[in-house]
Amino acid sequence: MERLSVEEYRESEKTPLVVVLDHVRSLYNVGSVFRTADAFRLAGVCLCGITARPPHPEIHKTALGAEDSVDWKYFERTEDCVKWLKEQGYIVLAIEQCEGSTLLDEKLKIKNEKVAVVLGNEVKGVQQQVIDLCDGCLEIPQFGTKHSMNVSVTAGIVIWELFKLFKQQNNYD
């Protein structure tokens, strides 16, 4: 299957996308995000607040070692993470339902840009003070009776959609 070793992965070109987890409670969700980040060779994952950090057996159970390949950084406050990412040249978008949000299926333009997406707590979502620091909000269109999804499912959808855009708009492979 031509899988990369951890060393080859670390040396490979990365998708200029970072996932920020804002006070995510479930260690299984954290592990799942690491695994998806590895699959699409993301630039990294930022873990904030109460979000657990590797090494941890419950993270490993769903990450299956991706916590060792994907670069990650911890911030006590998500606001500090957003500020740091902006200093690094990232456009920071909260994944949240809010006034003026852009639907994920609308035409986004991310050509030659680094993007970070902030995913929130399983119950409370992204903190308002974090949303206020972001450059905008993305929202996944939903058509059922529920208006939220599991954070790791949301991460998978958003990562895939942004990866496709990077690939199309930047001839990225």
Salt bridges, closest charged atoms under 4 A:
ASP22 OD1 - HIS23 NE2 3.99
GLU67 OE2 - HIS60 ND1 2.66
ASP71 OD1 - ARG10 NH1 2.91
GLU79 OE1 - ARG77 NH1 3.82
ASP80 OD2 - ARG77 NE 3.24
GLU122 OE1 - ARG25 NE 3.80
ASP135 OD1 - LYS86 NZ 3.27
GLU161 OE2 - LYS164 NZ 3.24
ASP173 OD1 - LYS167 NZ 3.75
